[in-house]
Amino acid sequence: MYLKYFWHEKFTRIIIDYQNETITTINNSRYIFNSENLKLIEFHLSTKDHRNPLYDFGYTKLYSHDGKEIIITSLILNYSNIENILDGVKKIKKLDEVIYLP
């Protein structure tokens, strides 16, 4: 599972601007999310207690109003980094013992 997460994020960069409350994803293209174009943030979190951070899998899924969906795994972004920004955006936490990428 680690390799699947790693390959998903191999060329991905995330820039979080806390002052302007934007999240920029850079992969094959560049996309900027803010409270105006972001519809929903889903946090997929593991309930299993892991001592090794390499086994603590989870991901955050960003949904824009124009239908764009971006998945950011826990390998490069801990959900707590964006949990308290973008106040006007609906946030959902989904819990499971093992979190597989869609």
Secondary structure, DSSP 4 states (H G I P E B T S, - for coil): -HHHHHHHHTT-EEEEETTTTEEEEESSSEEEE-TTTEEEEEEEEE-S--SSGGG---EEEEEETTS-EEEEETTT--GGGTTTS-TTSEEEEEEESS----
